[in-house]
Amino acid sequence: MNGKIGRSKATTIGRRRSLAVAVVVTFFCTGLGPVPGAGTRKADQTHNSRAPLPQRPNIVVFMLDDVGFSHMRPFGGAIDTPNIERVAQQGLRYTNFHTQALCSPTRAAFLSGRNHHSMGTGVITELQTSDPGYTGILPKDKALFVQSLKDFGYATMGVGKWHNTPVHEVTTTGPYDLWPTSLGFEHYYGFLGADTDQFHPVLWDDRAPVDPSVGHPEYHLTVDLTDRSIQWLEQQNRQNPKKPFFLYYATGAAHAPHQAPPEFIAKYSGKFDQGWDKVREETLARQKVLGIFPQTTELSPRPEPIPAWDSLSLDQKRVYARLQEVFAGFVEHTDHEFGRLLDTIAQMGKLDNTIIIITSDNGASGEGGLDGSANEMRVFNGFHDNLADLVAGIDQFGSEQTYNHYPAGWALAGNTPLRFWKQINHEGGIRDPFIISWPNFIMDKGAVRSQFTDSIDVAPTLFELTGIQPAAVINGIEQKPIEGVSFVASLNDQGAKTTKTVQYFEMLGNRGIWADGWKAVAFHGRYPWTTGISNPNFDDDRWELYKADEDPSEVHDLAAKYPSKLAELKSLWNQQALLYNVYPLNDSTAQRIAATYASFTAGRTEFTYHEGDIRIPEPLSPPVKNRSHTITATVDIPPAGAEGMLVTCGGRFAGYALYIQGGHLHYVHNYLNEARYDIASNGTLPTGRVELAFQFDSTGNGHGIGKLFVNGEKVGEGAIDQVVPGVYSANETFDVGLDTGTPVIDTYSVPFPFTGKIVSVVFRLADAASTIYEAPLADPFDE
C-alpha cells in the first residue's frame, strides 16, 4: 500500500478470511514466525529487555481533549476532520467506547489498563485528597504500558497535555518520579496541567521550562506539538529505522481556551446559526446513515437547564453561535496538524505497520455554563459572563485576548444523541469516539464496531497486538494485574462477543455501572458550572436503568419495570466500588481545591524568594487573595536605571504583578480580565540598593487599598475594588525576575526580565486563620 492511507470506499471482508488473516498476522507478531524472540515472552524481573524488534507495529495515540462523541465527521458530526476520516477509512470506528468522564482519570486509566480509582486518580490532580482512590499519585505497582513498550525496544515520546502529576510537584525542583520521563517516556514536550493558552503556553521540554511563543507572534501550540513530533519521528527514522516507536500525541484541543488561527474559524461563519436543537437532529440523522446508531435510536431529551434555541434572544444566538464556530475551527485546525503527522509517517513508509488510535478523554464539556464565557477563569471562580460584555467582545473570540468556552447547549449537541456531558456518568459524559487503524492487520476497513469497550481495555489490547507481556516486577516493584480486557478479537470479527462482563463508573458522586448489556446510573444533581455545591446525601440519588444496547441515548428508564435487575446492578456497583477504592464518595470541587491549596502553605505567613525562582505552581505561592499582606523587593538598580518584572502570579486572565517600567514602580491586580487596578509610584526611582514594597490592606469582602513604598516612603496608593477570590489560572505560575506565560497587563511584553539585580522578594501575610480581614495590616513603612 506504499504507506498511504487511501480514501476508497471500504469493503467488508468475510469472517473466514478475516480470521485467517488474523492467524497469519498473529503468527508473525507473536514470535512464531521467522524473527526469533518476537513473541509474548516475559521480560526478566528487572524489566531491562531492550532488544529492538522491528516487526512489531509502531503506535500513535492521538488523545483529544473534551471532544464529544459526535463532533467529528466519522461519527456524524458537523466539523470537518478529513485526516481523522482518512484513518477511519482504513480502520474501525468503535461506537460503544467509554471513558471516565474527566481528563486525568481517563488518561491514567487509558495509559495503565486499570480503573481510575485503582490508579489513585478518581478526579483531576487539583482535587486530590488523602483517600486512596483520590491521592493523584500514580501507584508504582501499576506501571503505565509505555514503560513495557520502552523496555521491549520501543522509542517513546509524549507531547502535549499530561495532567497526571500532582500540581505541587510541577516545579523546577521536582520531585520528578511522577513526570512522564520517569514513567516510560524517553522524551516529553508539553504542559503538565489541565489546560493552557494555545498562543502563549506554559511548557516543559523533558524537565526544563521553555517559552517557545516568545518572539514568535504566529505561534500556536498545536503546530508546535506537531513540529516536535515530526522532528522526533524523523530523527528516530534516520538513526534507527528498524526501532518501533510509540508516540502519545495529546493536543490541548479542544479543551478551553478555544483558540485557533482566524482562517479556520472563519470557515464556520454562519454554520451553526440554526442552533443546538437543530444540529442535534441533523447529527442523529447522519449517524443513522453511517450506521453509528440503529434506526430506532431516539434523541435524548434536552436537560431542563438548557434553553430551547428558539427561546433565545438575537444577541444570545449571535454570541452562542460564534462560540461554537470558534470551537469548530479549533477542532479542524487540530485535524489539519494531525494530517501533517500522518503524512510524515507515510513518507517514511511506515504507515501500514503503525497502529493509530484516535479518541477523546471525556464527553464534550458543559463547563462553559449556560452562557459560555470569554474567560474560563470566571467560571472557575464561580462567576458568569455578562451578555453585554460577550456581545462587545465577540470579534475577539478565539484570539489571544480571550480564554473562551462555549455554552453547555453546544456540549449537548456535541454528544448527540446522548444525555448530558463531561463530569456525568450518563452516556454523554463517558461515551467517546474511538478509532483504531493498523492497515497490515485490520481487514474490515472503514467498518463500525459496537462491542462495549472502555479506556482500561486499550492497554491489554496493545499488549496482545504487540506480543508483549509486561513483567511481574518493574523497577524492583511487584506489579498488580491489568484490570482491563483485550478487544483484539473484535478487530477482524464484527460478531465477536466481548469477554468483558462489567464496568463501573464514578465521577464527583455520579455513579454508573454496565453489565452484560444493562446499565444503571445515578445523577447526583450537580451540573459542571455549579462549582462548590456539595450534596452529601448520596443515598437520596435516584438510580435509573437502561437496556444499553437497545437504548444508547438513555431515553427509556426501566427502573420501575425491572426493580430486581436494578437492585442487582446497584449491589454490583457497590462491590466494584469496594474493590477499586471508590469510597468515600465526594462531589465537591471548589472545596477540595481550596483545601488542597491551603494545605501547601498552611501555617506560613512569610515567604522569601530570589531571582530565578520561576514556574512555581500557584498553589505553592503565597496565599494573598483577599488577605492583607506586604511584598518587599530588595533590588540593586544600576546608574542607568532598570525595568522589568519583580514578581508575578497568573496572567492575562487573572493575576497580579509588581514591576518597574518607565522609571516607576507598578502594582497591577488583574480581576478576571475585566478590571485592572494599576497603582504606580509618583516619582523616579533611585539607583543603588533600593527597597521596594507593596502593601494590601484588606477591608473585607474582596475590597482593599493598595500602597507602594520606596525605601519606606509612601509613593503611591489606590483602591482595589475587586480581588480574585479563587484561582488565577489553570496553568500559569508564580515567577520572580520575569514573567512566563501571558502578561498581567498589556503595557509590557513577556518575559519582561528585570534588568537590575533582585536580592530578595519577601511576602508577609496577616497571621489570622481567616482569608478575610477587617482591620488593615500594620504599615511597616509609615512614619
C-alpha positions in Angstrom: 0.0 0.0 0.0 3.1 2.2 -0.2 2.5 3.6 3.3 -0.5 5.7 2.4 -4.0 5.7 3.9 -6.4 5.6 1.0 -9.7 7.3 0.5 -11.6 4.5 -1.4 -14.8 3.1 -0.1 -14.3 0.4 2.5 -15.2 -3.2 1.6 -16.4 -5.8 4.0 -14.2 -8.9 4.4 -15.8 -12.2 5.2 -15.3 -13.6 8.7 -13.5 -16.6 7.4 -10.9 -14.5 5.5 -10.6 -12.1 8.5 -9.8 -14.9 10.9 -7.3 -16.4 8.5 -5.5 -13.1 8.2 -5.6 -12.6 11.9 -4.0 -16.0 12.4 -1.2 -15.2 9.9 -0.5 -11.8 11.4 -0.6 -13.2 14.9 1.8 -15.9 13.8 4.4 -13.2 12.9 3.6 -10.9 15.8 3.9 -13.5 18.5 7.4 -14.7 17.6 6.3 -17.9 16.0 7.5 -16.6 12.6 10.9 -16.1 11.2 12.2 -13.4 13.6 13.3 -15.0 16.8 12.2 -13.7 20.2 9.4 -11.5 18.9 6.7 -13.2 21.0 4.9 -12.7 24.2 8.0 -13.5 26.1 8.3 -12.2 29.6 11.0 -9.7 30.4 13.3 -10.5 33.2 12.4 -9.4 36.7 14.3 -6.2 36.4 12.4 -5.5 33.1 15.5 -4.5 31.1 14.8 -6.3 27.8 15.6 -3.6 25.2 16.4 -5.5 22.1 14.8 -3.8 19.1 12.1 -5.9 17.4 11.4 -4.3 14.1 8.5 -6.5 13.1 6.4 -5.0 16.0 4.0 -2.3 14.9 4.6 1.3 15.6 1.9 3.0 17.8 0.5 6.5 17.7 -2.2 7.6 20.2 -4.0 10.8 19.3 -5.6 11.8 22.6 -8.1 14.7 22.0 -9.5 16.7 24.9 -13.2 17.5 25.6 -14.1 16.4 22.0 -17.6 14.8 22.3 -18.9 11.6 20.7 -20.4 13.4 17.7 -18.2 16.4 17.0 -16.2 14.8 14.2 -17.4 13.7 10.7 -16.7 10.0 11.2 -19.3 10.0 14.0 -21.9 12.1 12.2 -20.6 15.5 13.4 -20.7 18.8 11.5 -16.9 19.6 11.9 -14.7 18.8 9.0 -12.0 16.4 10.1 -10.6 14.9 6.8 -7.4 13.5 8.2 -9.2 11.7 11.1 -11.6 10.4 8.4 -8.5 9.0 6.5 -7.7 6.9 9.5 -11.3 5.8 10.0 -11.5 4.6 6.4 -8.5 2.3 6.9 -9.6 1.2 10.3 -12.5 0.8 12.6 -14.9 3.1 14.5 -15.9 1.8 17.9 -19.3 3.3 18.8 -19.5 1.9 22.3 -16.2 3.0 23.7 -16.2 4.6 27.2 -14.0 6.8 29.3 -14.1 8.1 32.9 -15.9 11.4 32.3 -12.9 13.6 33.2 -9.4 14.1 31.8 -6.9 13.0 34.5 -8.9 9.9 35.4 -9.3 8.8 31.8 -5.7 9.3 30.9 -4.5 7.4 34.0 -6.9 4.5 33.1 -6.0 4.6 29.4 -2.2 4.5 29.9 -2.3 1.8 32.6 -5.1 -0.6 31.8 -6.6 -0.1 35.3 -9.6 1.7 36.8 -9.1 5.3 37.6 -9.7 5.0 41.4 -7.3 2.0 41.3 -4.7 4.4 39.9 -5.4 7.0 42.7 -7.0 9.3 40.2 -10.7 9.3 40.9 -10.6 13.0 40.0 -8.2 15.5 38.4 -5.0 16.1 40.2 -6.0 19.5 41.6 -8.8 17.8 43.7 -6.5 15.3 45.4 -7.3 14.1 49.0 -5.6 11.6 51.3 -8.2 8.9 50.4 -6.6 6.0 48.4 -8.7 6.5 45.3 -8.1 10.2 45.1 -4.5 10.9 46.0 -3.5 12.0 42.5 -0.4 9.8 42.8 0.0 7.1 40.2 1.0 3.9 42.1 4.4 2.3 41.4 2.9 -1.2 41.4 0.7 -0.3 38.4 3.1 0.8 35.7 1.9 2.5 32.6 2.0 0.4 29.4 4.5 2.8 27.9 7.1 1.5 30.4 6.7 -2.0 29.0 6.9 -0.7 25.4 10.2 1.1 26.2 11.7 -1.9 27.9 10.8 -4.1 25.0 12.7 -1.9 22.5 10.3 0.9 21.6 11.3 4.5 21.3 8.8 6.5 23.3 7.7 10.1 23.3 4.8 12.1 24.7 3.7 15.5 23.6 1.0 17.8 24.8 -1.3 17.5 27.8 -0.3 15.3 30.7 -2.3 16.3 33.8 -1.3 13.2 35.8 1.4 14.8 38.0 0.3 16.3 41.4 0.1 20.0 41.0 2.6 20.7 43.8 5.2 18.5 42.1 5.1 20.5 38.9 8.2 22.6 39.8 11.7 23.1 38.5 12.9 21.2 41.6 10.6 18.2 41.2 10.3 15.6 42.5 10.2 14.0 39.1 9.1 10.4 39.7 5.6 11.2 38.5 6.6 13.1 35.4 6.3 11.5 32.0 10.1 11.0 31.7 10.0 8.8 34.8 7.1 6.7 33.8 8.2 5.2 30.5 8.5 8.2 28.1 12.1 8.8 26.9 11.1 12.3 26.0 8.3 14.6 26.8 7.3 18.1 25.4 4.1 19.7 26.6 2.1 21.1 29.5 1.5 19.3 32.8 -1.7 21.0 33.9 -5.3 20.9 33.0 -5.2 23.4 30.1 -3.0 26.2 28.7 -3.2 29.2 26.5 -2.7 28.0 22.9 -0.9 31.1 21.8 1.3 31.5 24.9 1.5 28.1 26.6 3.5 27.2 29.7 5.6 24.3 28.5 8.2 21.8 29.7 10.8 20.2 27.5 11.5 16.9 29.3 12.1 18.6 32.7 13.2 22.1 31.6 10.8 25.1 31.4 10.5 26.6 28.0 8.6 29.5 26.4 8.6 28.8 22.7 6.0 31.5 21.9 8.3 34.4 22.9 9.3 36.3 19.8 7.0 34.3 17.6 3.7 36.2 17.0 2.3 33.5 14.8 2.9 30.8 17.3 0.2 28.1 18.1 0.6 25.2 20.4 -0.8 22.5 18.2 1.6 23.5 15.4 4.5 23.3 17.8 3.4 19.9 19.2 3.2 18.6 15.7 6.6 20.1 14.7 8.2 18.4 17.7 6.6 15.1 17.0 7.7 15.2 13.4 11.2 16.2 14.4 11.4 13.2 16.8 10.0 10.7 14.3 12.4 11.8 11.6 15.3 11.6 14.0 14.3 8.1 15.0 13.9 7.1 11.4 17.4 8.4 10.5 19.2 7.0 13.4 17.5 3.6 13.9 14.9 3.0 11.3 14.1 -0.6 12.5 13.3 0.5 16.0 9.5 0.7 16.6 8.1 3.9 18.1 5.3 4.9 20.4 4.0 8.5 20.2 1.5 9.9 22.6 0.1 12.9 20.7 -2.1 14.6 23.3 -3.2 18.1 22.0 -4.6 20.8 24.1 -7.6 20.8 21.7 -10.4 21.0 22.2 -10.3 21.9 25.9 -10.9 25.6 26.7 -9.4 28.0 25.8 -10.8 27.5 22.3 -8.2 29.4 20.3 -7.3 28.8 16.6 -5.9 30.7 13.6 -8.6 33.0 12.3 -8.8 31.4 8.8 -10.0 28.1 10.4 -12.6 29.9 12.5 -13.9 32.0 9.5 -14.7 28.8 7.6 -17.6 28.1 10.1 -19.2 31.5 9.9 -22.9 31.0 9.9 -22.7 27.2 10.0 -24.3 26.9 13.4 -26.9 29.7 13.2 -29.7 27.0 13.2 -28.8 26.4 16.9 -28.1 23.3 19.0 -31.6 21.8 18.8 -31.5 21.6 15.0 -27.8 20.5 15.0 -28.7 17.6 17.3 -31.5 16.5 14.9 -29.2 16.8 11.8 -26.4 14.9 13.6 -28.5 11.9 14.6 -29.9 11.7 11.0 -26.3 11.4 9.7 -25.3 8.9 12.4 -28.1 6.6 11.4 -27.0 6.8 7.7 -23.4 6.0 8.8 -24.5 3.0 10.9 -23.3 4.7 14.1 -26.6 4.1 15.8 -29.6 1.9 14.9 -32.5 3.4 13.1 -34.6 3.1 16.2 -32.3 5.4 18.2 -34.1 8.4 19.8 -32.7 11.8 20.6 -32.3 12.2 24.4 -34.4 14.9 26.0 -32.8 18.3 26.4 -31.9 18.7 30.1 -34.1 21.2 32.0 -31.4 23.9 32.4 -30.6 24.1 28.7 -33.0 26.5 27.0 -34.6 25.8 23.6 -32.7 27.6 20.9 -35.8 29.3 19.6 -36.4 30.8 23.1 -33.1 32.8 23.0 -32.7 36.5 22.2 -30.9 37.6 19.0 -27.9 38.6 21.0 -27.7 35.2 22.7 -28.0 33.4 19.4 -25.3 35.5 17.9 -22.8 35.0 20.8 -23.5 31.3 21.3 -23.2 30.5 17.6 -19.9 32.4 17.4 -18.5 30.5 20.3 -19.4 27.2 18.6 -17.8 28.5 15.3 -14.6 29.1 17.2 -14.7 25.6 18.7 -15.2 24.0 15.3 -12.3 25.9 13.8 -10.2 24.8 16.7 -11.0 21.1 16.1 -10.5 21.4 12.3 -7.1 23.1 12.8 -6.1 20.3 15.1 -7.1 17.8 12.4 -5.0 19.7 9.9 -2.0 19.4 12.1 -2.6 15.7 12.6 -2.6 15.3 8.9 1.0 16.6 8.8 1.9 13.9 11.3 0.2 11.2 9.1 2.0 12.5 6.0 5.4 12.3 7.8 4.8 8.6 8.8 3.6 7.8 5.3 6.7 9.4 3.7 8.8 7.2 6.0 7.0 4.2 4.6 5.7 3.2 8.0 2.0 3.9 7.9 0.9 0.4 7.0 2.7 -1.0 10.1 1.5 1.7 12.5 -1.4 1.2 14.9 -3.2 4.6 15.1 -5.7 5.2 17.9 -7.8 8.3 18.0 -10.1 9.1 20.9 -11.0 11.8 23.5 -10.7 11.8 27.3 -14.4 12.5 28.1 -17.6 13.8 26.6 -18.0 17.4 25.4 -17.6 19.9 28.2 -20.5 21.8 29.8 -18.0 23.7 32.0 -18.7 26.9 30.0 -22.0 27.2 31.8 -25.3 28.2 30.3 -24.0 31.3 28.6 -20.4 30.3 27.6 -17.5 32.5 28.6 -14.8 34.7 27.1 -12.7 33.9 30.2 -12.9 30.4 31.7 -11.2 31.7 34.8 -14.5 33.5 35.6 -16.3 30.1 35.6 -13.6 28.6 37.8 -14.1 31.4 40.3 -17.9 30.9 40.3 -19.0 33.8 38.1 -20.9 34.0 34.9 -20.2 36.3 32.0 -22.4 39.3 31.3 -24.1 39.0 27.9 -23.5 42.7 27.0 -19.7 42.1 27.6 -19.8 39.0 25.4 -21.5 40.9 22.6 -19.0 43.7 22.9 -16.1 41.3 22.6 -17.5 38.9 20.1 -14.9 39.7 17.4 -12.1 38.6 19.8 -13.4 35.1 20.4 -10.7 32.6 19.6 -7.9 35.1 19.8 -5.1 35.5 22.4 -7.3 38.1 24.1 -9.9 35.6 25.2 -10.0 32.3 27.1 -13.3 31.3 25.7 -15.6 28.3 26.2 -19.0 27.6 24.5 -22.3 27.2 26.4 -23.4 23.8 27.7 -26.1 23.6 25.0 -23.3 23.1 22.4 -21.8 20.4 24.6 -25.1 18.6 24.5 -25.1 18.8 20.7 -21.5 17.6 20.6 -22.6 14.4 22.4 -25.7 13.7 20.2 -27.8 11.8 20.8 -26.6 11.1 24.3 -27.6 12.5 27.6 -25.5 15.2 29.4 -21.8 15.9 29.2 -18.4 15.7 30.8 -18.3 15.0 34.6 -21.5 13.0 34.5 -21.8 9.2 34.0 -24.7 9.2 31.6 -23.5 8.4 28.1 -22.8 12.0 27.1 -20.1 12.1 29.7 -18.5 8.7 29.2 -19.1 7.6 25.6 -16.4 8.9 23.3 -15.3 8.5 19.7 -12.7 5.7 19.2 -10.9 4.9 16.0 -8.2 2.3 15.6 -6.3 1.6 12.4 -3.5 -0.9 11.5 -3.5 -1.4 7.7 -1.3 -4.5 8.0 -3.7 -6.2 10.3 -7.3 -4.8 10.2 -9.1 -6.1 7.1 -12.6 -4.8 7.6 -11.6 -1.3 6.7 -14.0 1.5 7.3 -16.3 -0.6 9.4 -18.2 0.1 12.6 -17.9 -2.0 15.8 -20.5 -1.8 18.6 -18.8 -4.0 21.3 -18.7 -2.4 24.7 -15.2 -1.2 25.4 -13.6 1.1 27.9 -10.4 3.1 28.2 -8.9 0.5 30.6 -9.2 -2.1 27.8 -6.7 -0.3 25.4 -3.5 -1.4 27.3 -4.3 -5.1 27.2 -5.3 -4.8 23.6 -2.0 -3.2 22.7 -0.1 -5.8 24.7 -1.8 -8.5 22.7 -1.2 -6.8 19.4 2.5 -6.2 20.0 3.1 -9.6 21.6 4.4 -8.1 24.8 3.7 -9.4 28.2 4.6 -6.9 30.9 7.0 -8.1 33.7 5.8 -9.2 37.1 8.3 -6.8 38.6 9.2 -3.4 37.3 11.9 -1.2 38.9 12.0 -3.7 41.7 8.3 -3.4 42.5 5.9 -6.3 42.1 3.1 -5.3 39.7 -0.6 -5.6 40.2 -2.7 -7.2 37.4 -4.1 -5.4 34.5 -7.9 -4.7 35.1 -9.0 -4.2 31.5 -9.9 -6.8 28.9 -8.4 -7.0 25.4 -10.8 -6.5 22.5 -8.4 -7.8 19.8 -11.0 -10.5 18.8 -13.3 -7.8 17.5 -10.8 -6.1 15.2 -11.3 -8.7 12.5 -14.6 -10.2 13.6 -17.6 -8.0 13.7 -19.6 -10.6 15.6 -17.0 -11.3 18.3 -18.5 -11.5 21.7 -16.8 -9.3 24.3 -15.3 -11.1 27.2 -15.9 -8.0 29.3 -18.8 -8.5 31.7 -18.8 -5.4 33.9 -17.5 -1.8 34.1 -18.3 0.6 36.9 -18.2 4.4 36.7 -18.0 7.2 39.3 -17.2 10.8 39.0 -17.8 13.5 41.6 -20.6 11.5 43.2 -22.3 10.5 39.9 -22.4 6.7 39.6 -23.0 4.1 36.9 -22.4 0.5 36.0 -22.6 -1.5 32.8 -23.0 -5.3 33.0 -23.9 -7.7 30.2 -25.8 -5.0 28.1 -27.6 -3.4 31.1 -26.7 0.0 32.6 -27.7 1.5 35.9 -26.8 5.2 36.5 -27.4 7.8 39.2 -27.0 11.5 38.6 -26.0 13.3 41.8 -27.6 16.5 40.8 -24.7 18.9 40.3 -24.0 20.4 36.9 -20.4 21.2 35.8 -21.0 25.0 36.1 -22.2 24.8 39.7 -18.8 24.6 41.3 -18.5 24.3 45.0 -22.0 23.0 45.7 -21.8 19.8 47.8 -24.6 17.4 48.5 -23.5 14.6 50.8 -26.8 12.7 50.7 -25.8 10.1 48.1 -28.5 7.7 49.4 -31.1 10.1 48.1 -29.9 9.8 44.5 -32.4 8.2 42.1 -31.0 5.3 40.1 -32.1 4.8 36.5 -32.0 1.6 34.5 -31.4 1.2 30.7 -31.0 -1.7 28.2 -27.8 -0.1 27.0 -27.5 -2.0 23.7 -31.1 -1.1 22.6 -31.3 2.4 24.1 -27.9 4.1 23.9 -29.4 7.6 24.4 -31.0 6.5 27.7 -34.5 7.6 26.9 -36.5 4.8 28.4 -35.9 4.3 32.1 -36.7 0.7 33.0 -36.1 1.0 36.8 -39.8 0.7 37.7 -40.3 -2.2 35.3 -37.3 -4.3 36.4 -36.6 -3.4 40.1 -34.8 -6.7 40.8 -32.3 -6.0 37.9 -31.7 -2.5 39.2 -31.1 -3.9 42.7 -28.7 -6.4 41.3 -26.7 -3.7 39.4 -26.6 -1.4 42.4 -25.2 -4.2 44.5 -22.6 -5.0 41.8 -21.7 -1.3 41.7 -21.0 -1.4 45.5 -18.8 -4.5 45.1 -16.8 -2.8 42.4 -16.5 0.4 44.5 -15.2 -1.5 47.4 -12.7 -3.4 45.2 -11.3 -0.3 43.5 -11.1 2.3 46.3 -14.1 4.4 45.1 -15.2 5.2 48.7 -15.6 7.7 50.3 -17.9 9.5 47.7 -17.2 13.2 47.4 -18.9 15.6 45.0 -17.1 18.8 46.0 -14.8 20.7 43.6 -14.2 24.3 44.9 -13.9 23.0 48.5 -11.3 20.4 47.6 -9.3 22.9 45.5 -9.4 25.3 48.4 -8.3 22.6 50.9 -5.6 21.4 48.6 -4.2 24.9 48.0 -4.4 25.7 51.7 -2.5 22.6 52.7 0.6 23.5 50.8 1.1 26.8 52.7 -0.7 26.1 55.9 0.8 27.9 58.9 3.2 30.1 56.8 3.0 33.8 57.0 6.4 34.7 55.5 7.8 33.6 52.1 11.2 34.5 50.7 12.3 34.2 47.1 15.3 35.0 45.0 15.9 35.8 41.3 15.5 32.6 39.2 12.5 31.3 41.3 10.1 30.7 38.4 7.4 28.2 37.3 6.2 27.8 40.9 2.6 26.5 40.8 0.0 28.9 42.1 -1.0 26.5 44.9 2.6 26.8 46.3 2.7 30.6 46.1 1.9 32.9 48.9 -1.9 32.8 49.6 -2.5 36.6 49.2 -6.1 36.5 47.8 -8.3 38.9 49.8 -5.8 38.9 52.6 -3.8 41.8 54.0 -0.1 41.4 53.0 3.1 43.1 52.0 5.6 42.3 49.3 9.1 43.7 49.8 11.6 43.5 47.0 15.2 44.4 47.8 16.9 45.2 44.5 20.1 46.8 43.0 19.3 49.3 40.3 22.2 50.4 38.1 23.0 54.1 37.4 21.2 53.9 34.1 18.1 52.6 35.8 16.3 49.3 35.4 13.0 47.9 34.5 11.3 44.5 34.4 9.3 42.1 36.5 9.9 41.7 40.2 7.2 39.2 41.0 4.0 38.0 39.4 1.4 35.2 39.6 -1.2 34.4 36.9 -1.5 36.3 33.6 -3.8 38.0 31.2 -7.0 36.4 32.5 -6.4 36.9 36.2 -3.4 37.6 38.5 -1.1 40.3 39.9 2.3 41.8 39.1 4.9 44.0 40.8 7.3 45.5 38.3 9.3 48.6 37.2 8.6 50.3 33.9 9.4 53.8 32.7 11.2 54.6 36.0 8.1 53.9 38.1 7.1 51.1 40.4 3.8 49.4 39.4 1.5 47.0 41.1 -1.3 45.6 39.0 -4.2 43.4 40.1 -6.0 41.8 37.2 -9.5 41.0 38.2 -10.6 38.2 35.7 -9.6 40.3 32.7 -12.5 42.7 33.5 -10.7 45.3 35.6 -7.1 46.1 36.2 -6.1 48.1 39.2 -2.8 49.7 38.3 -1.1 51.6 41.1 2.0 53.5 40.1 4.7 55.4 42.1 4.7 59.1 41.7 8.4 59.7 41.4 11.5 58.4 39.7 13.1 55.5 41.4 16.6 56.0 43.0 19.6 53.8 42.0 21.8 51.5 44.0 20.4 49.2 46.7 16.6 50.0 46.9 13.8 48.6 49.0 10.5 48.5 47.0 7.3 47.4 48.7 3.6 46.9 48.0 1.1 46.7 50.8 -2.5 45.5 50.5 -4.9 46.4 53.3 -8.0 44.2 53.0 -11.2 45.9 54.1 -13.1 42.6 53.6 -15.4 41.1 51.0 -13.0 41.4 48.1 -12.1 45.1 48.6 -9.0 46.8 49.8 -6.4 49.5 49.5 -3.0 49.1 47.8 0.0 51.2 48.7 3.5 51.5 47.2 6.7 52.3 49.1 10.3 53.1 48.1 12.8 52.9 51.0 10.0 53.3 53.5 8.4 56.3 51.9 4.9 56.0 50.5 4.9 56.8 46.8 1.5 55.6 45.6 -1.9 54.4 46.7 -5.1 53.2 45.1 -8.3 51.3 45.7 -8.6 47.7 44.6 -12.3 47.2 44.5 -12.3 43.5 43.4 -9.8 40.8 44.1 -9.8 37.4 42.5 -11.4 35.1 45.1 -10.4 31.6 43.9 -7.8 30.8 41.3 -5.8 32.9 38.9 -5.0 30.3 36.3 -5.1 26.6 35.5 -1.5 26.6 34.3 0.2 30.0 34.7 2.6 30.3 37.5 4.4 32.4 40.2 7.6 33.9 38.9 10.4 36.1 40.3 12.5 38.2 38.0 10.5 37.6 34.8 7.0 36.7 33.6 6.4 33.3 31.9 3.1 32.8 30.0 0.9 35.8 29.4 1.2 39.4 30.8 -1.0 40.6 33.6 -1.4 43.8 31.8 -0.6 44.6 28.1 1.6 47.5 28.9 4.6 45.2 29.0 5.6 42.1 26.9 6.7 38.8 28.3 9.1 37.6 29.6 10.0 41.2 30.7 13.1 40.2 32.7 14.3 42.5 35.4 17.4 44.4 34.2 18.8 45.1 37.6 19.5 42.6 40.3 17.0 41.1 42.7 18.5 40.4 46.1 15.2 39.1 47.6 11.5 39.2 47.4 9.7 38.7 50.8 5.9 38.2 51.3 4.5 38.8 54.7 0.8 37.9 55.4 -1.5 38.8 58.2 -1.3 36.0 60.7 -5.0 35.2 61.2 -6.6 32.0 60.1 -9.3 33.7 58.0 -8.7 34.8 54.5 -10.7 38.0 55.0 -9.5 40.7 57.4 -11.5 43.7 58.6 -8.5 45.5 60.1 -5.6 46.6 57.8 -2.2 45.1 58.3 0.1 47.5 60.2 2.0 49.6 57.7 5.7 48.8 58.3 6.8 51.8 56.4 4.7 54.6 57.8 6.5 57.1 60.0 
